[in-house]
Amino acid sequence: MPNSKRLTILHEAEINDLYGIPSLSLEEKRVSFALNDLEQDVIKSIRDRKHKCYAIALLCYFKIKPIQLNPPYKELQEDLAFIAEEYFPKFKVPRFSVSRMQKARIYDKIFNLQDFKAWDVEQHQEPLITYLQQVAKSWIEPRFLFDACTEYLARNHIAIPKYTVLQRIISQVSKQERKRLSDTLKTTMSDELASNLANLIDGEGTLTLKELKQAAKSFNAPELEKELNVNKLIQPWMDEVNQVVSALALSQQNQLHYAAMVDYYSITKLKRFDSVTQQLYLLCYLQERAQINIERLADGFIYHVRKLREKAKEYAKEMAYKDWEGGVSNISKAADLLYFYIDDDIDDQVSFRQIKQQVQSLLGAREIESLCLYLKKQKRTKNDYIWEFYDKQRELIKHLIRPIFLCLTFEGSDKTQALSAQLNGMKETLLDSGELASTDRRLISSKQQLYVIDADNNVFPERYEIMLYLAAQNNLDGKLFIPTAIKYRALHDDLVGDIPWAQKDKLLKGSMLDSMNTEPAQLVNSMEQKMNDKLQRVCQRIDDGDNQNVILRNRSGKTQWRLPYSGTKSALNNPFFDRMKPINIADVLRFVHQETGFLKHFEHVRQVQSGQSDHLNDLLAAVIGNGTYYGLHGMASISDRSYDHLRTVQANYLRPETLNLGNDAINDATAKLAIFKHYNIQEGLIHASADGQKFESRLETFKTRYSSKYFGTNKGLTSMNLIANHVALNAQIIGANEHESHFILDLLHNNTSEIKPDILSTDTHGVNHVNFALLDLFGYTFAPRYAQFGTVISDLFDVSEGEDNKATLSLKKPINTALIIDEWDTIQRIVISLQQKTITQATLVRKLSGYSQNHPLLKALTEYNRMLKAMYLLDYIDDASLRTYVQRALNRGEAYHQLRRAIAHVNGNRFQGKSDDQIVLWNECARLLTNAIIYFNSLILTRLLEHFEAEGDDKKLEIIKQVSPVAWHNINLNGTYSFSFEHNLLNLDEIMQSIVQNEN
């Protein structure tokens, strides 16, 4: 096969880096070329000194990367000279060559020393291919297979063969996987489905791919009608689609990758693929699209029914006021109505109908009713107005809510079986005849009977239908389920399945979590003992006067709690940074890339023959444009980049996963700086904080919500941020209506950087009934700050005084440890499910909140949570340092938010994304900009730290250690932008020289 046709896995620079000799600093050479006694004995067995030097070099290179290298003398010359000086003083290595046989003998010695085997095709190729065939089912991307190759070879102590060998093997595995998929499609897919898929691309069917891609962007009726149309057309296909995709046995990652190709490629380009590839992409896309479709329709149903309920209450309030006001204003007309009874001009033969018509010419029927109620000092009930409003919404029900409802299938819990049966029954009759047939009167409450059942004891069909919709919306918080929608299905459907759970011990051991591998009775008893010890210690310290800041007894004898704190805010934009000449953000990003290589992580969305080095400038421009809310159009108008290039680069390289990898690269580099350890709030521990930051959105999306407190009359979202040692480890966009406490474990669990927090602090918004428990089970310490601390203490503890006036602190209600032990198996299953990401914390907490307070699982988690919360509060009471640590961690979160806000203010402080996906992209770009600024500032502080350490200036050293890297006065975020890696590169030495001169 010609080289040009070979599968490209690594870029040329990566190949040279992997198969070339390592580039070592002087200090690294001293470490790498050091030999132990056994190695020295082997080297001594080589007679020629130049060959000894050569063998030492190859041995030490092999330790760094287990590859048989064949470097020319010129590349080795510097290292050989160093080795000769270390081991053979006064010996100068001459130019020489090594025969193939001599080199083979040297490598035989190296393999024996390192317990490795040379690559052998006959012996090693088939096992490697078999292994890769399994790996390919998880992720078929060639780079992933290449990494799996090197991992397998290292694990089995086999030297990595030539790049062309791995190319050939991976290409073969990829072809085999493609053939497996092709054969499966041919045997499982019907001709009808194949024809439908072909028509989908050709645009000859009732549904086109263009329509399928146009997902609803908000809850507006026209947008939801798009989803209704998609649902109507693809649902008849979905049973077979799901069967075929299941038969393909794809991993979730492979499936998402194939589905993403439909969004990535234009219809024209999709047509160029062979039919099997088209079918594979479309099947995965259809399954993913169907899931999104049901989720959005379910969200839309809940949204519009909730709005219907809310508007009915508003209408009732408004109409009650108007009717009462109308009664007051029309009281003078009561006399005119009464005159009809004594008016002699009215003939006795006049019909009552005619008199009614004359009366209604004075006042309408509604006004007369309001007047009568006012005179009788009565009012219509609130429910009268509410049901009157519902009657006026029949068009909304018929044309929007009902069609959405007909797309959903319901499943009941123990308490909602009758409701789910009636909902599904109503769906069938409405689909069959368009009318509601049978009704289950048990579902009609006594308060609703007056409005849903008429005087003849017949049910009003329209009102009964509305009543069921209201009941469904009210119970879709964990009591009623939609099994086809991940967000709304039952909790047990999200947990690890029964078959995997049969190997529970293996799963628990593999979790590497101490809590999961400890007997529940032992774990709980140990915690209970710790809590009792803390109770005694805290009481003793209060009585001894060692803790005088906590309990106050006022004159009435009531015990009050107080916790004074006089912490200082993190200093933002330290005056130190004002001394620097402002540097353009584009130049900062270029420099940060030179130092960290973060842009290398922006891989092309598909396998390409060349790298992205030609697009680095456009990539930077796109990141800055999105992060500063200019967007691509805005960035093109104020820079030397074209919109078309920016759009292409964004489509190819900017995705949440690549942006996350870029952020991780910057954060990991920050963590390696000398200054980073001085950011630790506690010695040897990483103390993080999580908090939400509100941003207004210019356009409406599924997640945007009203919040008068933050957005006035507009809509917006919340960016949940995980901050540790000033850097943003993770971020997640949530609706402004969603509770922040539901996402803090997800932020920690999905943090892929090398910075791993030990402790997490939040404000009161991060607290709920299970977060202490969930974080503890995963090995984290939860340390929130409570706004109403005294109330929290009083709710949990009792304080009593004995005859000796000593305070005794005790729990108001003992911990039910037996309940925790009884439910431990389910708790373990939840933890493993969270770890394996079959469920998220947000979904778990939302579903748990739908359980009754007496549900055993909820009670067990609540009790476990209460025990941990009690222990934390006792520490918080007793330890002023802990209170300071918590406050400092939260201050750093606020500091990050101010930097993030400064970046957002560059162009209006409002997200302009047209969809939730675009907003996530912009938010990740903004996180990357903040992390790059923090890295740049931290690097400057590190250089200063090293400078003052060398000078022995302890005073300035301590000042530098206290300076926060959260600063932007030294960064120019505005103006026009020029993107070029070739010109005007930052010189950090010049920057440092000017700073040091100012310091002196």
Secondary structure by P-SEA (a helix, b strand, c coil): cccccccccccaaaaaaaaccccccaaaaaaaacccaaaaaaaaacccaaaaaaaaaaaaaaaacccccccccccaaaaaaaaaaacccccccccccccaaaaaaaaaaaaaaaccccccccccaaaaaaaaaaaaaacccaaaaaaaaaaaaaaaccccccaaaaaaaaaaaaaaaaaaaaaaaaacccaaaaaaaaaaaaccccccccccccccccccaaaaaaaaaaaaccccccaaaaaaaaaacccaaaaaaaaaaaaaccaaaaaaccaaaaaaaaaaaaaaaaaaaaaaaaaaaaaaaaaaaaaaaaaaaaaaaaaaaaaaaaccaaaaaaaccccccccccccaaaaaaaaaaaccaaaaaaaaaaaacccccaaaaaaaaaaaaaaaaaccaaaaaaabbbbbccccaaaaaaaaaaaaaaaacccccccccccccccccccccccccccaaaaaaaaaaaaaaaacccccccccccccccccccccccccccaaaaaaaacccccccccaaaaaaaaaaaaaaaaaaaaaaaaacccccccccccccbbbbbbbbbccccccccccccccccccaaaaaaaaaaaccccccccccccccccccccaaaaaaaaaaaaacccaaaaaaaccccaaaaaaaaaccccaaaaaaaaaaaaaaaaaccccccccccccbbbbbbbbbbbbbccccccbbbbccccccccbbbbbbbbccccccbbbbbcccccccccaaaaaaaccccccccbbbbccccccccaaaaaaaabbbbbbbbcaaaaaaaacbbbbbccccbbbbbbccccaaaaaaaaaaaaaaaaaaaaaccccaaaaaaaaaacccccaaaaaaaaaaaaaaaaaaaaaaccaaaaaaaaaaaaaaaaaaaaaaaaaaccccccccccaaaaaaaaaaaaaaaaaaaaaaaaaaaaaaaaaaaacaaaaaaaaaacccccccccccccccccccccccccaaaaaaaaaaaac
